[in-house]
Structure formats: C-alpha cells, structure tokens
Amino acid sequence: FFFFSSRRRHTRCREVSWARRCVQETAIIGSHVFPFNHTELYRSLPKLIAKAGMKLHQKQLLSRLNPNSNSSECLDGLLSMLTNKNGTLISFILNSFKGFNDIGDYKSCKKANETRYILLMIKIASGTPASGEFGICGPASCKVGDYTENLKDIIYDFLKDLLESTGMMNASDIKMVNDSVRFVDVDEYNASQSSLDPLSAFLLVFAGLVLIGVLACTYLDFSWSKGSFKGSVGSKLVESCSLPRNATYLFYTKNSVDENLEVLNGVRVLSMCWVICGHCFDFFTVSPVSNILQIPEIMKNTYILQFILAGTFSIDVFFFLSGFLCALTMTAQMDKMKNEPVNGTTVKAVIVSYVHRYIRLLPLYLIAILCVVSVIPYFFSDGPLGVLNEWQMNICKAKWWHNLLYIQNFKEIAEGCLIWTWYLANDMQFFLITPWLVIFYKKLPKQCIAVILAIILGSIGIQSYVVYHYDLSVSYFYKSKGDFFEDYYVKPYNRINAYLLGIVIAWMYFEWKDKNSQDSFINVVTRRWVDNVYVKYVLILVGAGITYGCVALHYVFNHYWEKIVTWHNLVYIIVSRPLFVIGLLLVIYPVMLGKEKNLFAILGAPFWNVLAKLTYGAYMFHCIILFAEKSMDYHSIHFTFMRTMFSSIHIWVLSYVLSLLLTLFIELPVSQIERSYLFPKRREAVESMKEKADEEKSLKSADAVSYTHL
C-alpha cells in the first residue's frame, strides 16, 4: 500500500540545518493522496511502524499473561491498526504527526472510523529543553491511561527514531526532560470545558448588565438634558455612564494642555505596535510550529527580524513616558505648594493619587484575569490546542492576588498570571516613589537630583552584578547560567533608570515653560540647541543613529553569539537601554519644545490622540487575543517573517477595537464615577472650567479643561 507516484516536483533549494535539499513529492496510500516535504520519511516510516509493531506485540503477550492488565483491548486495537483493518493505518499515517511539533489533522481524525485523537505534549532536550506537541490518531480503544501506562516508551522511541531518521535531531541529543510527558484526549478535555461554570455565567450576566446600564444611562442623559434632574446625585451617575459623553471625551478631547506634548501620543502608539510584534513572535516560538527547528537559523540570519527581537526597547520607552508624564503632572500640582511645609494635606494628596491610579487600572485588569480564567476556556476550546492554555488558567486561579497587589515581578514570573503584566507591577512600584521625589525636588532640587543620580548608579551596580553572576546575554543562543527574563528583565531595580530619566526630563521641561526660569543654565543651553537649525538636525540624526545602533547590535549578538564574551554582554545590557531612550529623546525633544514642525505633523497628528487613550486596553488584551487564536488552530503552522508581520497587524487591529469597546463601556464610566463620588471637588473644578471655556470660547481654556479632566 505504500509507494511513490511518478509525479514529483522539485522546489527551490534552501540551506537549512537538517537538510541540503528540499524535495516535495506525493505519496499515495490506497486512494488517499497527501504531500510530504522529506523523502527520508518515505524510507523510514514502514521500518519505524514495523519496529513499533514488534514492541506492541511483545506488550500484548505480556498483558495477556498478566491477569490484572487492562491494556489488552488497546493493544489489540493497535495491532489491528497495523494490519490496516478498516483503514485505521491509513488514518493514522494521514492524520498523525509526521515531524517535530506536528499536531496532525484533528478534524479528519474525528471523522474517521474507530479512531481517537490524542495530543502528546513533551519536552525534548536538544541543547536546551524545547517543548513539542504531537497529534496521534490512534484506535478508539486506546485511552489516555493506556498511552501513559503502556505506550509512553514506544511512542517516545518512535518519535526519537523519526526525528533521527529525517535528520532533524541526533539521537544523543534527544532525551526526556524529567517526566514532562502528557497525553490528552482532546475531545474529553474540550467537553469538560464546554459546560458553563458559575464564573462564566457571572461574566455573561455582568456583561449584559453593563450593556443595558450604559444604554439606559445614555437614554436618560438624553431625556434629562433639559429637565430638573440636572445636577442631582442620580444625574451624575447617568452622565458618567452616558455613551455620547464618553465618546466625545475619547474622540475630541486632547491629552494635555500643551499642544506640543501631543507628539508623545504617536511615540506611545508606535511603541505599542512594537510590543505586539514582539509578543506575536514569542507566541510563534511556543506554539506548534512545523519548522520550529529552523527558527534558530532564521533568527541568526534574518537581519530585519532583529527589529522584532529588539522590541524589548519599547518597554523602556513606556517607562520613560510614564516617568515623564507622572512627574510633569505632579510637579505642576506641587508648584503651588512650593513654600508650604509637608503636612497632612500633602500626605492626603499623595494617598489620593495612589487610590486614583489603582482604580484607574483595576477594571480592565480584573476583566483580563477573568477572561483567561473563564472566557477563553469556555468559548475557545473546540480545537486540539485549547489545552495549551490550561496552565495559564490554573495559575490565574491560584495567583490572581499577586497581580492585584502588583508584586508578580518578585515572584517566579514564568509561573505567574498574565506574564506580560510584569510591566504594570514595575510601573506601579515606580509610581509609589514619584510623589515623594517631586516633593523633595520642589523643596531641595539639587539634593533631589543627587539622590536620583545615586539611585541610577546603584541600579547600574546591581545590574553589573546580576549580569556578571549569571553570565546573561540578550542573545537567544548564548548559554547563560541563569534566565535573562527571570533574573534581569522583570526586576524593578534593573529597569528603573529609564523611568528616572523621564522624571528628570519632566523637570527640565517644566523649567523651560516656567517664565521665572528662562535664564537658567539648562534653558540657555537648550535654547541654543533647538534654535540653531544645523545643531538641531545634527542631534536629531545622532539620536536616530543611536536608536538604530542599539537595535542593530541585536543582530551581532545573535549572529556571532559564539564570539561573545561576558564583558560584551555586560556593557551592552547596561548601556543600551538608557542609551536608546536618550537617542529617542534627541529626536523628539525639539518637537516637545515646539521647534520642529515637520516631525510634529507626523507624530502629533490628531488620530494618535485617540489611539493613545486606547493603548492600556490594547496592552492588557493583545496577548489574550493571541491565546484565543492559538486555541482555534487546527493544524501546525509554518513560521516566516512575513507571517509574523501579518499576524501582528491583525492582532493590533483586534486589540484596539476591543480596547475601544471596553473603554467606552467600562473604563471611562468607572473613571467618571470615581471623579463624581470619590473626588467630587475635582469634578466641580472641571465643571467650572468647562463653563468658563464655553463662555470665553478659548482654545487654551478648553485644552486646560481636557488636561484637568484627564
């Protein structure tokens, strides 16, 4: 039954690690036709099946001699399959794995007679442990227990022989990692997730109530706009949840009183795009990718891919922006209290800022956790890969409180809920010290700068120790003693420098705008810089070159990783991140000061303003969308750079669309309710400024309203 047709087609030769020539042929089994990419598989498969059959026959004899054995039925089914009874061997070959990380054809296996689809999840050590998923379309009589108790060694030997025969791996490199082997009956698992648990039911009811509530408030707001209810307690709730009011704020309100700072909106959104590209690539590397063994070579030799691998710099941009905006806002508020002593009023203002920020982040954060725990398992568990998200669901059920306390970056982050939210933990921890630094600066500016410089130097010292002690590297191939992500990347004492740089730049910017500080040394130097056209453009080009150089060096560290030594890693890791932020600052700072209109026309365009307000929601939910998409895959995918880019584009679009809905229906109503009931004085100040803006019809006043409103 196993032979080759005369029809064959040779494709373009490609240099890969496991083969010198790619040949596409067509193998015919009975009346079934299916494509393979490796001629070695044709030669190996009959021999491997015969070898497995001999082991099965031995196990069958042993099971019959053992009166307590319950596996004879499964073994009989497997031996019947090898004789092609009822076409089960054809179904096994067609719909089971044919290479590393191949999950076969789940739908076709379900349609075949007397078959059961089993997903095998293992870790194979080849240099470093790598996970793999393999689909097995076996006899219906074989259940998970049969595979686990009696067939684990046979399947493992079959897999090892298959990988070795096709040249994908050497036998000496293929070994089990601990006992990390798991068989899953996909149909049983999906059936267990299909029932509506109480949490899922609660979420559905809650979503319905939110929708009805917002629509009801919108109708009442329209009905009461000219009635006697305006200004009452109930009207505040109605106005806070009114869809037209929140949409007006979202689409027409500017982010800051200073128009030049609108350039930061473009920087924020583009950085978010960079983050999504990086996470799409990360999801490819942990998903069933048919050519996953080629990815290391692709990463080494594809230069343009380094711009995705260097996406970690985008997080430093977010830290810089967060430090800048928080310090600028607080400095403006504290400037009125410059000559007042630090008393209970000051402490109360700081506590209010903490509460406000926590409430600001909480709604979407909770929804994201609930989506992972309940929504994705219930709505996206009809394919063979839904079980791959089970680990994240179980972790979030057990460790959700780490996230709400913002301490997950001090725990084992790989075993944390919503791994990508480590950034929020760092940002919240940095925010806790920001008000006190601003108060210190307003009282003793020189001493405060000295303290910040000491913190930066201390951070550099800690980073140096961590990188040297664990011999860390940004290269994906460098063999370190520790884990770059766990030991360095997520820790606040390693990432605070970009945030502190943003705080210092905020104070420089505040002095630039302060009429009483026009003759200060910093302002004089800055004025000579931005007013001289040649100096300005030279520094912009220098800044662009610095940022490009930091990214381009990723190619050097990945392509020439064997020549990298410890001090190379030490210098690059410590210097590159603050240097990247400084390079970006050289480019955008003239725009922030209103001295570069061309770049402002690009990065300060009005549409960035709306997208910037949706960035938080997009950040929270883009990985959840990736989880959902992975659950709906029915076949292994083939990794290419362009596939990653197209995936990033549609994930970006879906993330911002979902963020738009959640912002209008949940985030903004909660924010407005908070201002109306928890901080009514702030709301009254906003309303009075609105009336003044309406009377004077002043653009400047309107911008001030929007700034206070934000």
N, C-alpha and C positions, 0 to 999 in steps of 0.2 A: 504493500500500500504506500510505500514511501519512495518517491522517485522525483527526478527533476524534469521539468518540461524543456523543450528546446528553445523556448523563448526566454532570452535573458538580455538585460540592458546594463551596460557599464556606465557608471556615473563619474563625475569629476573626482580625480584623486585628491585626497586630503591627508595631510600629515597629522596623525593623532598618536597618542601614547601606546595604544594597544593594537594598532594595525597600520600597515603601509598602503593598503589599497581598500577602497570601499566598493563593493560589488552588490548590486541589487538583483536578486533573482526571484523567481516564482516557484514555490514548492507546491505540489498538488497532492493532497491526501484524499483519495476517493474522488468525490465530486466537489470538494472544498478547495478553494484557492486562497492563499494568503501570502503576503510579502514578508521576506526576511532581509536583513541587511548584512548578515555574516554567513559566508559559505561554510565556515568552520562548524556552525551549528548543525548543518545538514549531516556532516560526517559524524558528529559527536552524539546527536540525540538518540539514535537507535541503540548505540552501545550503552549510553547512560541509562536508558529505560530498561535494557536487559539487566544491567548491574543492579538497579533498584529492584527489579522483579525477583532476582535471586535472593536479595535480602528480605523482601516481603515474604517469599516462600518459606524461608527459614523461620521468620517470626510466626507465620501461620502454623507451622508444625509445632513450634514451642507453645503457642497459645492453645492448641488442641490437646497437648499433653498436660496443660495446666487447667485443672477443673475450675479454678477460680477466675479464669481470664474472661473478660467481657469484650475482647477486641477481635474475636474471630470473625464476626459479621463484617467489620470494617475491612479486615484483611482479605476476606473473600471478595468483597466489592472491589478492592484494589487489583487483585489478581484477575478478576473478571474484566476490569477495565483494560488491563494489559493485553488481553486477548481480543480487545475491541468489541466486546459484547454490547449490543445496542448502540454502537458508535461512540461509546464513552471515551475511548482513547483519542478519537478524533477531537472530541470536545475538550479533553484535557490539553492536547497539544495546541489547539487553536486558541483556547481561552485562558490558559495559564501563563505564568511568566516565561519569558524567553531570554532574559538577561537581567542584569543588575537593576533594581528599582523598577521592575516591570510588574504592574498590577494586573496584567491580562485584560480580559473583556468581561466585566461583571454582568452586563445586561445579557450578552449571548449565553453566558453560563447559566443564568437563571432560566432562560428559555429552553435549554437543552433538557433531555430526559435523564432522570435518575442521577442528577449531579447536585453538588452543594459547593458554593463559593466560600473559600476560607482565605482570609488575609493573614499573611505571615509577616510579622514585624520583628526584625532582628537588628543587632549591631554587629558589624564586621570590622575587625581591626586590620587596617592596612596602612601602617604608619601611624595614623591617629584614628580613633573609633569613628566609624561612619554608620549611620542608620540606613536601613533599606526596607522597602516594602515589596512583597511578592504576592501575587494573586495565584491561588491554586483552585482549579476547577476539578475537584475530586468527586468520588462517588457519594451519593446521598447518604449511604450507610455510615460514612466516616464523619464523626462529630469532633468538636474541639478537643474533648478529652482523649479521643483516640490519637489524634495528632500529637498532643502534648505528652502522653504516656508512652506511646509505642513508635511513633513515626518521626520524632524530632531528629534523631540521628540520621535516619535515612534521607530525609529531606535536606538536612544540612550537608550531608556528603554529596547528594545530587547537585545542590546549589554550588558547592565548592568545586566539584568536577566540571560543572557547566562553565563557571567563571574562568577556571584554569584552561579549559579546552578552547575557549574563544579568545584567550589571550588577554582578558580584562584584568586578571589578577594572578599573582603567583600563589601556589598552594601554601607556601610557607608563610605568606602574609595574611592568609585568610583563617581567622580563628574567632571563636566566640568571645564576646566581651562579657565577663561574669556569666550570668544566666539570663541575659536580656533577650529572651526569645518568647514571643507571644503569638498564639493563634487566636483568631477572632472569627466567629461565624457572623458575617456582616448582616445577614437577614435577621438573625436573632437580636443583634445589637440595635439595628435600626428599629425593630419592633418595640424594643424596650424604651426607646426614646420617643416613640410616636404618641404615647399617651400624654395627655395634658396634665402636668403636675400642678400643685397648688400655686407655685410661684409663677409659672407661665400663665395660669388663669388670672392671677392677680395683675400681671403686667398687661394682659389684654383688656381687663376691666379698667385698669388705670389709664391706659391709652385712650380708651373710649370716653372715659370721664373727662380727660384733659381736652380732647377734641370737642366734646359737647360744651364744656365750660368756656373754652375760648370763643367758640361760635356764639354762645349765649351772651357773653360779655361784649362781643362785637355788636350784636343786635341791640343790647341795652344801651351801649355807648352811643349808638346812632339815635336811639329813641330819646335818650335823656339829654342830648347835647344842648337843647334849648329849654329843658324843664327845670323844675325847682330842686331836683335831686343833685344838681351840680354842686360839688364841694362837700357832700356828705361822706360819711365813712364808707358806705357802700359804693359810692361813685368812684372812690379811689381804687377799690378793687376792680371795678369794671374797667376803668381807664388803664390800669396796669396790665390787664389781660386782653385789651382790645387789639385785634389783629391789625387794623389800619394804622393805629398809633405806633405800634411796634414796627410795622413795615416802613412807616415814614421815618422813624428813627434809624432803622437799619440802612435804608437806601439813600437818605437825603441828609443825614447828619454827619458832619465831619468829625474826625477823631481828635483834633487838637485845635487850640486857639491859634497856634502858629501854623500858617499855611505851609511854610517850608518843611515842617516835620511830616507832611503827608508823604514825603519820599520814603519814609520808613515803612509805609504800607506795602509798597512794591517789594522792598527788601524782605519783609516778613512773608509775603505770599510766595515769592520765588524760593525762599529757604524751605518753606513747607513742601513745595514741589520736589525739592532735592531730598527731603526726608522720605517722601513717599517712594521715590525712585530707589533709594537705598533699601527700604523695607520690602519692596517688591522683589528685589534681588535676593534678600535674605530668605523670603518665603520660597523662592525657587530652590534654594540650596537645601531646604528641609522638607520639600515636597517630593513626591515620586516623579523624578526627572529621569527619562530614559538614558540620557547621556551625561549623568551626573559625574561619571568618572572622567569625562573630558573637561568639566568645568575648571579644574585647576589649570590646565593648559590654556584655556580661553582667558582666564583671569591674568595669567602671566603675560600673554602675547597680544591681547586686545587693548590697545592704548586708550581708546575712547572709553572703555569700561572703567578706567581708573577714576573718571569723574563721578561715577556712581559709587565706587568703593570708597571714595574720599568724602562721601556725603556726611560723615561724622562732623565735618567742619560746620555744617548748617546748625548743629546744636549749639556751637559756640556763638554763632550769630544770634540765636534766640536768647542765650544768656546775656549777651551784650545789650540787646534791645530791652530785655526785661530790666536789667540794672539801670539803664539809661532812663527809661520812662518812669519807673518807680521813683528813682532819686529826683528826677526833674519835677514830678508832681508833688512829692513831699517837700522838696526844697522851697517851692513856691508857697506851700501852705505854712511851712515853718518860718518863712521870711518875715511874716507879720509878728511872730513871737520871738524875734531875734533878741530883744532886750528884756524879755521876761524870763524869770527863773523856771527851771524844770520842776513842775509841781503836779498835783493830782490831775489837773486839766490836761497837761501834756501826756501823762501816762494813759488817761482815758482815751485821748485821741489815737494813741498808738494801738490800744486794745481794740478800738472801733475799726481801725484799718485791718487788723488781723481777722476780726469777725467778718468784715465785708469781703475780704479776699476768700476766706474759707467758703462762705455762702455762694460767692461768685462761681467757684469751681465745682461745688458739690453736686448740683442737679445732673449735669451731663456725666460726671464721674460715676455716680450711682447707676445711671442708666446703662453706661458701658459695662459695668460689672454684671448687672442683671442680664444684659444681652448675652454675655459669654456663659453665664451660669444656666440660663434657661432658654433664651430665644434661639440661639444657633443650634443647640441640640434638638430642639423640637421642630423647627422649621427647615433645617438644612441637614437632615440625616437620612436621606433616601439613597445615597450613593455609597461606594465602598470605602470612602475616606473620612466619613464622619467621625469614626473612632479616633482619628489622629488628633482631634481637638478635645478628646476626653481629659487629657492631662491638665489642660488649662482650665477646664470646667471644674475639676476636682480641687485644683489649687485655689481657685477663686472662692469656692465654697468654704474652704478652711482658713484662708489667709486674707480675706477681703478687708479685715480691720487694719492690716498693715498699710493698705493704700489710703484708707480714710485718716490714718494718723501720719501719713507721709513719712514712713520710716522704711519702706521696702528697699531703698538703696543700701541700707545697712544689713539687710538680710541676704540670703543666697538668692541673687536676682534671677538666676535661671529657673528657680523653683518658685518664682513669685507670680502673683496675679497681675495680668496686663503688663507684661515685661516692659513695654515701651514707655510706661508712665514713670519710669525711674527719673525722667527729666522733671516731672512735676514735683517729685519729692525733693530733688536738689533745689529747684526754683523756690519752693515754699521755705526751705531751710535758709536760703539766701535772703528771702524776703523778711524773715524774722529779725535779722540784724540790721536791715536797711534803715528803718526809722531812727534807730539809736545812732547810726553813723551820721545820718542827716542832722540830728540834734547836736551831736558832737561837732560837726562841721560848722554849723551856724554859731556855735559858742567859741570854738577854738579851731579855726580852719587849718592852720599849719600843723598843729599836733594831730589832727584827724588824718591829714594826708600822710603824715609819718606812720601812723598806725596802719593805714591801708597798705603802704609800702612794706611794712613789716609782715603783714598777712600774706602779701604776694611772695615775698622772699621765703616765708615759712612754707607756703604751698610748693614752691619750687624745690625746697629741700626735701619735703615729703615725697614729691613726685620722683625726684632723683633716687631716693632710697627704694621706692616701690619698683621702679623700672629696673634698677640695677639688681635688686634682690631676686626678683622673679625673672630677670632677663627677658623683659617684654619687648614686643615689636608690633608695629602696625601691619607687618606682612602677614598674609594668611598662611604662609608656608614655613615661617621661621619657627623652630621648635623651642618654645619657651618653657620655663619651669612652672609658670603659673598661667592664669587666664587673663588676657588683656581686658576683656569686658568686665569680668567679675572683680579683679584686683585693682584695676585702674580707672576704667572708663566711667563707671557709675558713681564713684565716690566723690562727695562734695568737696573735700579738701584737695582733690586733684583738678576740679573743674571751676573753682571759684574765681580764678583770675580774670576770665572774660567778663564775668558779672561785675567785678570791682572796677575793671576798666570802663564799663558802661557808666558806673556811678561817677567816676572822675570826669568823664567827658560831659556828663549831665551838668556838673558844677561849672565846667568851663563854658558850656553853652549858656547857662544861667547868667554867668558874669558877662558874657557877650551881649545879652539882652538887657542887662542892668545898666541904666543910664549913669549911675554913680560909679561904675567900674570901667568906663571907657578907656581910661589912661593906664590901666593895669598892664603889667609886663606881658601877660598871656594875650590880652586883647590886642596890644600893639603888634606882637609877633604874628598873631593870626590874621590881622588886617593886612599886613604886608604880604602874607602868603596868599590870601584869597583875592586881593585887589590887583596883584601882578599876574597878568594873563599867562605869561610864559611859565612862571613858577607854579601857578595853579595847575596847568595842564601837564607839566612835567611830573608833579607829585601825583596827579591822577593816574598817569601812565605807570609810575613807580608802584603805586598801590595795586593797580591791576596786575602788574608783573609779580608782585609778592604773592597775591592770592593764587595766581596761576601756578607759580613755582611750588607753593605748598601742596597743591593738588597733584601737579606733575610728578613730584617726588614719590608719590604712591606707586607709580609705575616702576621706579627704580627699586623700591623696597620689595615689590612683588616679583619683578622680573629677574633681579640679581640678588635674591634673598640669600643664596649660598655664600655670597661675599660680604654680607652684612655682619658687623661685629657689634658688641654691646654698646660701645660709645656712640656709634651711628644712631642706634635706637634711642639712646638717652638724649642726645641733642635734638633729634627730630621731634620726639614726642613732647618734650618740654617747651621747645621754642615754637613749633609750627602753629599751635592753636592761638596763642596771643598774637603771633605774627600775622596770621590770617585775618584776625579781627582788625589789627592796625592797618593792614593793606586795604581792607574794605572801608575803613574809616577815612583813609586818604582819598578814596573815590567819592564817598557820599558827603563828607563834612562840608565842602564848599556848597553843595546843594542845600544842606540843612541851614547854612547861613544866608541863603538867598543869592549866592554869587554864581550859580551855574544853572542857567535856564534850560539848556538842552537836555541834560540828564533828568532834570525835574519833569520835563514834558513826558519822559518815558516812565520813570519810577513813581512820579506823583500824579499820574492820571487818575481821574475820579473812580474808575471801576476798581482800582486796587483798594479803595477805601471800604467798599462793601465786602470784598473777599477777605480783607484783613480782619474784619469783625467775625468772620466765619472760620477763622484759622483754628481756634481752640477746638471747636466741634469736629473739624476735619482731622485734627491730630488725634483726638480721642477715638474716632471711629474708623479711620482708614485701615487699621490692622484688623478690626473686627470684620470689615468687608472682605479682607483677604482670607480670614478664617472661613467665612461663609462660602467664598468662591472655591477654596480648596476642598470643602466638604462636598461640593457639587461636581467635582471632576470624576469622570468615569474611566479615564484612561491615563496612563503616564504621559507626561508632556515632554517636549524636546526643547531644551534651553538654547536660546540665541540672544544676542544683544538686542536686536530689534523687537523680539517678543517681550523682553523686559520693558522696553520703552513704551510699546503699545499698551501693555498691561498697566504701566504707571499712569498713562493718560486717562484711561477709563476709570481706574481706581481714584484718581484725583477728581474727576468729574462726579462720580458717585459720592465721594466723601463730602464734597462741598454742597451737593444737592441735599444729602441727608442732614448736614450741618445747618443748612438754611431752614429746613422744616423744624428741627429741634430748637433752633434759636428763636424762631417766631412763636412756637407753641409752648416752650418750656423755659429756656434760659432767660429771655427778656421778660416774660411775665414774672418769674421769680425775682429777677433783679429789680423790677419796678415795685413789686410788693414789699421787698426789703426796704427800699428807699421810703416808701409811703408809711410803713408801720413801725419799722425798727429805727429808722433815722428820719423822722418827719421834718426836722429843721433843715436838713439838706434838701429835701423835696420842696419845702417852702421857698428856699433860696433860689432853687431852679425856676420855680413858677414865677417869682417876682422878676427874675432876669428875663424870662420869656416875655412877660408883659412889657418890660422896658424895651426889649428888642422889637416887639411889634409896633410900639409907639414911634420909636425913632427910625425904624426900618434900616438899622445899621448892620452892615455885614460883619463888622468887627464884634458887635454885641452878640449877634447870632452865633458867631464862632465861639464866643465865650460861654454862651448857653450850652452849646453842644459839648464843650470841654468839661464844664461842671457836670453836665448830665452823664457823660461817660464815666 
